[in-house]
Amino acid sequence: MHILADENMPYVEALFGPHGKVTRVAGRDISADMLVDVDVLLVRSVTKVDSKLLAKANKLHFVGTATIGTDHVDEQLLAERGITFTNAPGCNAYAVCDYVLSSLLLVAERRQLRLKGLTMGVIGIGNIGKRLLPRLEALGLNVLVCDPPRAEAESSFESTALASLIAQSDIVTLHVPLLMTGRHKTHHLIGAAELAQLKPEAIIINACRGEVIDNQALKQHLATHSEHSVVLDVWENEPQPDPQLMALVDIATPHIAGYSQEGKAFGTSIVYDHWAALHGFAKADVQALLPTPELAAMTVAGKPTQGLLKQLVHAVYDVRNDDERMRAVSQQTGYFDRLRKSYPLRRELLSTQINMSAGMPADNATTLARLGFQCSDL
């Protein structure tokens, strides 16, 4: 069996290797000629799986993407050709939550903002959004949610209208799939009109898909509204984001919000488990794949103030490092994909245990657990 895999997808050899030959290729370089006599194709979001790519795929029976999103895959085409497809829903949800927390706490410190009591609007309550909610509440934020498709599917789900959410929110974070058409289209969901409705000094975080925000409208807006803070992990025209826009945003990173060691391991293992079930193979042992975290535990002796929470989160994952790396090389050709390919080892908050000093109130541990850490007193 021949398995063709994106070179940035980890643990492929460990999981798929025993069952066949694994060939690694840069995701953007995967071409139709490479799929001749290939049985399994493993991709990430940078590979467009369409009729052009599959033109010579004579043996392909399975396509897996180690991502939550599927907008890069023509699922109807795969179904028509009898090719089994799976994505990895929820695989990097906790990693993206960590990214949002790290970014939010950093922007708040820079601007001397007290987060408790502010209103945060979460657009998209799927695998990521629903896991983010308790973390935001642990910071003392009042949360509004907007997810019209879910509100239609669930009568008990209360969704705030987009315009109302934007007008009321001090912070807006986006976690929707990219939908180019339809009643719930998300392409350019945030454009000039929505940006004009932002509260003074509002913060925007986008860690879903670059095209969800009209980047040209955002650039024009920030040119005259420097009081707004923007965090972008995703961009239109990746891997060549607008350098002028990059210079205007507060935090710029190269589509790595979900790039934790755990997220990558779960992404590959979810895809493997789906494929293995087709052939009667055993499921993956994810924990056996993961190395021991360098920061396995921390001891807390103080009240979980915003300042302390920032220290704890940034001890595990400090988004400043990713922002600085991107800005330092942004003038170099091919820097965006190179940063993604050589991304350093990063663990999630859940990999670190927080030990509470004797006499600390139990609700302190509860706050830290809701933020995403393991806590010894719970």
N, C-alpha and C positions, 0 to 999 in steps of 0.2 A: 504494500500500500504506500502511496506517495502523499505526503502532507506538505502543503505549501503554507508558510506562516509569516506574518508580519514580524520583522526582526525585533520589534519593541514588545512583543507579547512574551512574557516570562513563563518558565516552567513547561513549555511545549515539549521539549525533549524528555523531561521527566515523566510527563503524562502520556503523550502520544508516541514518543520514541520507541517504546517496546513493541508497538504494533506496526511500525513501518518506517520508511525513510522520511526524515524531516529536512526541508529546505527552507532557509531563512532569506527573506528579501525585504528591502525597505518598502514600507506600505505604499508610498506614492509611486513606486517603480513597478509594482505588480502589473503585468500586461497579459494580453490574450495568449501570446505565444508561450508564456510560462505555465499556462493551465493545461497544455497538452499532456494527457496521461496522468493528470493530478486527480486524486480521489477526494481529498479533503482540503478546503481552503479556509484559513483562519486569518481574520483581518481585525483592524481597528477602524476608527472613524475616518481616517485619511484615504481609505481605499473605496472607490466607487464601484460597487458590484452591480453592473448593468449589462445590457445586451452586448455592448462593445467588449467588455472584459470577458464575457463568457462565450465569445464567438467560436473559440477553438476548444472549449472545455468538453472533451469527448467522454470522460470517465467520472466527472465530478458528481458525487452523490450527497455531499454535505458541505454547507457553509456556516461558519460560526463567527460572530463578532463579539469580541470581549469588551463590549460597551453596553450601556443602557440604551442609548439612542440607536435608531435604525434608519434614519433618513438617508444614509449613504448606501442603502441596500434596496434593490428592486425586488421586494418580497413576492409580488405577483408573478414576475418572470420566473423566479425560483420554483414557485408552486406549479406553474405551467409546465416546467421542465422536470418535475418530479424530484427536485433537489431539496432535501431536508434543510431547514434553516433554524437557527436559534441565536438569540442575543443573550446578554447576561444582566437581566434586570436586577437592580439593587447592588450590584457587585462593588461599586465604588461610592455608594451613597454616603457612608460614614466619612470617607476621605473628603468629599465635597463639603460636608458639614464642617469638618475641621478647617477647611480652607476659608469658608465664610466666617467662622469664629475668629480665626487668626487675623483675617483682613479687617473685620469689624472692630476688634479690640485695638488694632494698630491705628486705624483711622480715628477712633474715639480718643486715644491717647494724644495723637498729634493735634487734635482740635480741642482737647480738654473737654470732651463731652461726657456727661454722666448718662449712661445708657438706661438705667432704671427709670421707668416711667415714660420713655419715648415709645413711639409707635412704629412697628416694623411690618411692612407689607410683604407677604410671601406669595409670589405668583407661580402657581404650579404646585399642587400637593400630591405628588406621586411618590416614588421610592425615596427621593431626596427630601422633598418638601416636608413630608410627614415625619421624617426622622429629625429634621431641623427644628420643628416646633418646640419640643421640650427643652432644647438647648437655649433657644431664644428666651423662653419663659424663665429658665434658670438665671438668665442675666437680668431679669426684672422688666423685660420689654413687654409692651402690649402688642399683640399680634393680630393682624388682619390677613385673611387669605382670599385668593382669587383663583378659581378653577372652574370655569363654566361647564366643561365637559363632565367633570365629576359631579357637579351640582345637578346636571340633567340625569345622570345615572343613579344618583343616590338622593332620595327625597329629603333625607335628614341632614344633608350636607349644606351648610350655609356659605355661600360665596359672595364676597363683596364685589361690586362692579369695578372694572379696571379703573375707570376715571375717578371713582370715589376713593378707591384704595390709594391711588397716586396722590390725590389731593390731601389725604389725611396722614400719610406716612412720612416719618422722618427718615426712614431707611426703606429702600425697596430692593428685594433680591429676587432674581429670576431663575426658575427651575422647570422650564417647559420644554417639550420636544419641539423640533423645528418642523412646522407644517406649512407648506408653501401655498396651499389652497384650502378651500372649504370654509364652513361657518366659523370654525375655531382656528383660523389661520393664525400662526404665530410669527410668520416672516414680517419683520419690521413692526412687531407688536408695540414697541416703544419708538415713536418717531418724534418729529418736531412738535406736534400738538401735545403729546404726552409729556415731553420734556418741559414744555412751557407751563404745565400745571404743577410741577414739583414745588414742594414747600421750600422756603428760603433755607439754604445750607443743607439740603437733603443729600443723602448718600445713596448711590446706586451700585449694586453688585451684580455682575453677570458671569455665571459659571455654567451656562447650559450650552447655547450655540450662539456664535457671533452674529448671525443674521437676524436674531430676535430683536436686536437694537439696530436701528438705522445709523450706521457708523458715521456717515457724512453729516446727518442731522445732529448727531451727538458732538461731533467736532465743531460744528458751527455754534452750537449751544454753549459749549465750554469756553469758546473764544470770548464770549461776553458774560459768562456766568461762572467765574472762577470760584464762587462760594460753594458750588456743588462739588462733592467728592465722588469720584468714580473708581470702581475696581473692575478691571476687565481681565478675565482669564481666557476669553474666547473673542474672536475677531472676524469681521468679514474679510474675505480674500486671504484666509490662511493658506499657505504659510508666509504670506507677505502682508502683515498688518500695516495700516497707515501709520508711518512714523510720526506724522504731525499729531495724530490722535494720541499716540503713545506718550508724547511729551506733555499732553494736557491732563492725562489721568493720574490719579494718586498711586495706584498699584497696577502694574502691568506684568502679566505672566503668560507663558506660552502654552496654554491649553493643558495645564498639568494639575488642575484642581483635584482630579480623581486619581492622581498618580501615586498612591500609597502602595507600600509593599503588600498590604492586606488586600487592597482593591484589585491590584494586578493578579494576585494569586486567586482570588475569588472569581475574577473575570475569566481566567483560563480554565479554572476547575468547573465552573458552571457549564461552559461550552463543552468541556471534556465529558462531564457526567451525562449530558444530553446525547452526545455521540456514543459514549460507552453503552448506554442503555439500548441503543439500536443493535449493538453487537453482543450484548450479554456480558460485558466486562464490569468489573467492580468499580464503584465510585472512587473519586480522588480523596485522599486524606490531606486536607488543606493545611492543617496544623503541622504536619510533618514537613511541608514545604517551607514554612516560614522560619527564618533564623531567630535566635533569641534577641530581643530588643536591647540596644545599648543602654537606654534609660528605662530600666524595668520597673523602678519604683521611686516615689518621692514621699517625703514626710511633711505634713502640713501642721503648723502649730498656731496659725492665725485664722481670723474670720475670713471667709471667702469674699473679700471685697473685689471690686472691678479690677483694681491694681494687681491683687494676688492672682485672680483668675487669668489675667493677661500673662503674668509670669509663668504660670503653670502651662497654659496652652502653648506659649512660645518656646518653652523648654523642650516640648515635643516637636512642634512645627511652627517655625517663624517664617511667615510669608515674605518678609523683607529679603530673605536670601534669594528667593526666586525672582523677585522684582529687580534686585541689583544685578543678578546674573543676566537677565534679559536686556536691561538697559546697557550693560557694559559691552555687549557684543552685537547690538541691534544694527550696526552699520556694516556687519560682515555678511557676505553672501551665504545663504543657506542656514543662517543662525537658528531660525525657529525650529526646524526639524532636528538640528544638531542638539539643541538644548533638550528636546524631548527624548532623543535617543540616549543621551548621556546623563539623564536625570539621576541625581544622587539618591541613595537609599533614604526613604522617608517612612516612618511608622505612623500609625493612627493613635489618637488619644487613648483608645481602648486597650492599646498594648502596654500602657503604663498604669501601675497600681498606685493609688494614693493611700498612704497610711496616716491616720489621724492621731495626733498626740492625745495622751490621756486627758480626760476632762473636757474634750471638745464636744459641743452639742451635736446630737445626731443629725439635725437638719443641715449641718455643714457638709456632712458626708453625702446627704441626699442631693444637695446642690451640685456637688462635684460629679456625682454619678449621672445626674441628668445632663450635665455638660458633656459627658462622653467618657469619663475616666472609669477605671475599676476602683472601687473603694473597699478597703478592708473591713470597715465597720458596718457594712450592709449585708 
